[in-house]
Amino acid sequence: MHAPRTGSVKRRSRLNATLLAMTAVVLLAGCASNKSNTGTHSPATGGHYTTPGSGSARAAVTKWSKAYEKDRKNRTAILGYSNALSQNGQMPQAMAVLRGGVIAHPKDREIASAYGKVLAMNGRFSEALNVLQGAQQPATPDWKLMSAQAAIYDQTGEHAKARSLYKQALKIAPDDPTLLNNLGLSYLLSNELPDAEYTLRRASTLPGADSRVRQNLALVLGIQGKYDEAIQVAQAELDPRQAQANIAYLQEMMKKRQG
């Protein structure tokens, strides 16, 4: 057996270092109310990722807590405060705020989607599905709720169910980069790498696709040994601020995938 070429080893080393310093699999559990949040199932909820415990995370909690205390039934305050709590790692409080939001606004799909997402992030998958299914209206289905449900199926290893929902959602929102990204990651989680690459390439070319879509593409390219292209894509999207939380999330998801 021949020893690996030095250039190949260096490329692999560079790729591994790059991927470990970036957001890899960012699986979106739903709540895609912000069109720019196209990363798919993510530990963070919408917008830019904020490190839990950081000054900006605490400031967001303080800001939104005042709005929430002023009017606990205000939907903007409910969504803003729960999001700030989630990004600061205060999950029990985020769940409590959203539980109250669902009671106050039983027909609000965005609040239901956010609540389902937080439940799923805490491993309460059955409850999350019940919330999301209860908010769905068969005559006028919401593609964001479908995406949220599909993400949960992916997390529990039911990839066929997940893809069926993603494809139904794409009939409502054709070529939405969020949905295509989620579908691509569903293929990745079941090791169907050519399908994952094809789908993520499509997603990355669409208007509104953010850096996390291309980060996921870089991951799939790297897994397949397409090192030079993976490095090129990954280095262009490097964002060390997101690394710690999302690497942990990636490791957890890959463990589930292998188990």
C-alpha positions as CSV (number, residue, x, y, z in Angstrom):
1,M,0.0,0.0,0.0
2,H,1.4,3.4,-1.0
3,A,1.9,6.1,1.5
4,P,-0.4,9.1,1.0
5,R,1.0,11.9,-1.0
6,T,2.1,14.9,1.0
7,G,-0.1,17.3,-1.0
8,S,-3.2,15.1,-0.3
9,V,-2.4,15.0,3.4
10,K,-2.0,18.7,3.6
11,R,-5.3,19.3,1.8
12,R,-7.0,17.0,4.2
13,S,-5.4,18.7,7.2
14,R,-6.4,22.1,5.9
15,L,-10.0,20.9,5.2
16,N,-10.4,19.4,8.7
17,A,-9.0,22.6,10.3
18,T,-11.4,24.7,8.3
19,L,-14.5,22.6,8.9
20,L,-13.8,22.5,12.6
21,A,-13.6,26.3,12.7
22,M,-16.9,26.8,11.0
23,T,-20.6,25.9,11.3
24,A,-21.0,22.5,9.7
25,V,-24.4,20.9,9.8
26,V,-26.9,23.5,10.9
27,L,-30.2,21.7,11.1
28,L,-33.2,24.0,11.2
29,A,-36.0,22.8,13.4
30,G,-38.5,25.1,11.9
31,C,-39.4,28.7,12.7
32,A,-38.1,30.1,9.4
33,S,-40.0,33.3,9.9
34,N,-37.0,35.3,8.8
35,K,-36.4,34.7,5.1
36,S,-32.7,35.3,5.6
37,N,-32.4,32.5,8.1
38,T,-31.8,29.7,5.7
39,G,-29.4,27.6,7.6
40,T,-32.0,24.9,8.5
41,H,-32.1,23.1,11.8
42,S,-30.0,25.2,14.0
43,P,-29.2,25.6,17.7
44,A,-29.8,29.3,17.2
45,T,-33.2,30.8,16.4
46,G,-33.2,33.1,13.5
47,G,-30.9,36.0,12.6
48,H,-27.2,35.9,13.5
49,Y,-25.8,33.5,16.1
50,T,-25.0,34.9,19.5
51,T,-22.7,33.2,22.0
52,P,-24.7,32.2,25.1
53,G,-23.5,34.3,28.1
54,S,-22.0,37.0,25.9
55,G,-22.6,40.6,26.5
56,S,-24.8,40.9,23.4
57,A,-26.8,37.8,24.4
58,R,-27.5,39.2,27.8
59,A,-28.3,42.6,26.4
60,A,-30.9,41.1,24.1
61,V,-32.5,39.2,27.0
62,T,-32.7,42.5,29.0
63,K,-34.2,44.4,26.1
64,W,-36.8,41.9,25.2
65,S,-37.7,41.1,28.9
66,K,-38.8,44.7,29.3
67,A,-41.1,44.5,26.2
68,Y,-42.5,41.2,27.4
69,E,-43.2,42.4,31.0
70,K,-45.0,45.4,29.6
71,D,-47.4,43.1,27.6
72,R,-47.1,39.4,28.0
73,K,-49.6,38.8,25.2
74,N,-47.8,40.9,22.6
75,R,-46.8,38.4,19.9
76,T,-43.7,40.4,18.8
77,A,-42.5,40.5,22.5
78,I,-43.2,36.8,22.9
79,L,-41.2,35.8,19.8
80,G,-38.4,38.3,20.5
81,Y,-38.0,37.4,24.2
82,S,-38.1,33.6,23.6
83,N,-35.5,34.0,20.8
84,A,-33.2,36.0,23.1
85,L,-33.6,33.5,25.9
86,S,-32.9,30.6,23.5
87,Q,-29.7,32.3,22.1
88,N,-28.6,32.9,25.7
89,G,-29.1,29.2,26.5
90,Q,-32.1,29.8,28.8
91,M,-34.2,27.0,27.3
92,P,-36.6,26.4,30.2
93,Q,-37.6,30.1,30.3
94,A,-37.9,30.2,26.5
95,M,-40.3,27.2,26.6
96,A,-42.3,28.9,29.3
97,V,-42.6,32.1,27.3
98,L,-43.7,30.2,24.2
99,R,-46.1,28.0,26.1
100,G,-47.8,31.1,27.3
101,G,-47.7,32.5,23.7
102,V,-49.4,29.4,22.3
103,I,-52.2,29.7,25.0
104,A,-52.6,33.4,24.2
105,H,-52.5,33.0,20.4
106,P,-53.8,29.4,19.7
107,K,-54.0,30.1,15.9
108,D,-50.6,31.8,15.5
109,R,-48.5,29.5,13.4
110,E,-45.3,31.4,13.9
111,I,-45.5,31.1,17.7
112,A,-46.5,27.4,17.4
113,S,-43.5,26.8,15.1
114,A,-41.1,28.5,17.5
115,Y,-42.5,26.5,20.4
116,G,-42.2,23.3,18.5
117,K,-38.6,24.1,17.6
118,V,-37.6,24.8,21.2
119,L,-39.3,21.6,22.4
120,A,-37.4,19.6,19.7
121,M,-34.1,21.2,20.7
122,N,-34.7,19.9,24.2
123,G,-35.5,16.4,22.9
124,R,-39.2,16.6,23.5
125,F,-40.0,15.4,20.0
126,S,-43.5,14.0,20.5
127,E,-44.7,17.2,22.2
128,A,-43.1,19.2,19.4
129,L,-44.9,17.2,16.7
130,N,-48.2,17.6,18.5
131,V,-47.8,21.3,18.7
132,L,-46.9,21.7,15.1
133,Q,-49.6,19.3,13.8
134,G,-52.2,21.1,15.9
135,A,-51.2,24.4,14.3
136,Q,-51.4,23.1,10.8
137,Q,-54.5,23.7,8.7
138,P,-55.0,21.0,6.0
139,A,-56.9,23.4,3.7
140,T,-54.3,26.1,3.8
141,P,-51.0,24.3,4.9
142,D,-48.1,26.4,6.1
143,W,-44.8,25.3,4.5
144,K,-42.8,26.6,7.5
145,L,-44.7,24.2,9.8
146,M,-44.1,21.4,7.4
147,S,-40.4,22.2,7.4
148,A,-40.4,22.2,11.2
149,Q,-42.1,18.8,11.4
150,A,-39.7,17.4,8.8
151,A,-36.7,18.6,10.8
152,I,-38.0,16.7,13.8
153,Y,-38.4,13.5,11.7
154,D,-34.8,13.9,10.5
155,Q,-33.6,14.2,14.1
156,T,-35.4,11.0,15.1
157,G,-34.1,9.1,12.0
158,E,-37.4,9.1,10.0
159,H,-35.8,10.5,6.9
160,A,-38.4,9.2,4.4
161,K,-41.2,11.0,6.4
162,A,-39.0,14.1,6.5
163,R,-38.4,14.2,2.8
164,S,-42.0,13.7,2.0
165,L,-42.8,16.8,4.0
166,Y,-40.0,18.8,2.5
167,K,-41.2,17.9,-1.0
168,Q,-44.8,18.9,-0.1
169,A,-43.5,22.2,1.3
170,L,-41.5,22.8,-1.9
171,K,-44.7,22.6,-3.9
172,I,-45.9,25.6,-1.9
173,A,-42.6,27.5,-1.8
174,P,-40.7,26.3,-4.9
175,D,-36.9,26.7,-4.8
176,D,-36.9,28.1,-1.3
177,P,-33.3,27.9,-0.1
178,T,-34.3,27.0,3.4
179,L,-36.3,24.0,2.3
180,L,-33.7,22.8,-0.2
181,N,-31.0,23.1,2.4
182,N,-33.0,21.0,4.9
183,L,-33.7,18.4,2.2
184,G,-30.0,18.3,1.4
185,L,-29.1,17.8,5.0
186,S,-31.7,15.0,5.2
187,Y,-29.8,13.2,2.5
188,L,-26.6,13.8,4.3
189,L,-27.9,12.3,7.5
190,S,-28.8,9.1,5.7
191,N,-25.4,9.1,3.9
192,E,-26.9,9.7,0.4
193,L,-24.1,12.1,-0.4
194,P,-24.6,12.7,-4.2
195,D,-28.2,13.7,-3.6
196,A,-27.1,15.9,-0.7
197,E,-24.5,17.6,-2.9
198,Y,-26.9,18.1,-5.8
199,T,-29.6,19.6,-3.5
200,L,-27.2,21.9,-1.6
201,R,-25.7,23.1,-4.8
202,R,-29.1,24.1,-6.0
203,A,-29.9,25.8,-2.6
204,S,-26.6,27.7,-2.6
205,T,-27.3,29.4,-6.0
206,L,-30.7,30.8,-5.0
207,P,-31.4,34.4,-3.9
208,G,-31.6,34.5,-0.1
209,A,-29.3,31.6,0.5
210,D,-27.1,32.6,3.4
211,S,-23.6,31.5,4.4
212,R,-24.8,28.4,6.3
213,V,-26.2,26.8,3.1
214,R,-22.7,27.1,1.6
215,Q,-21.1,25.8,4.8
216,N,-23.2,22.7,4.6
217,L,-22.2,22.3,0.9
218,A,-18.6,22.5,1.9
219,L,-19.1,19.8,4.5
220,V,-20.7,17.4,2.0
221,L,-17.9,18.1,-0.5
222,G,-15.3,17.4,2.1
223,I,-16.9,14.1,3.2
224,Q,-16.8,13.0,-0.4
225,G,-13.1,13.8,-0.7
226,K,-13.6,16.8,-2.9
227,Y,-11.1,18.7,-0.7
228,D,-10.0,21.6,-2.9
229,E,-13.5,22.7,-3.7
230,A,-14.6,22.1,-0.1
231,I,-11.7,24.3,1.2
232,Q,-12.5,27.0,-1.3
233,V,-16.2,27.1,-0.3
234,A,-15.5,26.8,3.5
235,Q,-12.9,29.4,3.8
236,A,-15.1,31.9,2.0
237,E,-17.8,31.3,4.7
238,L,-15.7,31.0,7.8
239,D,-17.4,32.4,10.9
240,P,-15.6,31.4,14.1
241,R,-18.3,32.9,16.3
242,Q,-20.7,30.1,15.4
243,A,-18.1,27.3,15.7
244,Q,-18.4,26.1,19.3
245,A,-22.2,25.6,19.5
246,N,-22.6,24.2,16.0
247,I,-19.7,21.8,16.2
248,A,-21.2,20.3,19.3
249,Y,-24.6,20.1,17.5
250,L,-22.9,18.4,14.5
251,Q,-21.3,15.8,16.7
252,E,-24.6,15.1,18.4
253,M,-26.4,14.7,15.0
254,M,-23.7,12.5,13.6
255,K,-23.9,10.3,16.7
256,K,-27.6,9.9,16.1
257,R,-27.0,9.1,12.5
258,Q,-24.5,6.4,13.2
259,G,-26.6,5.0,16.1
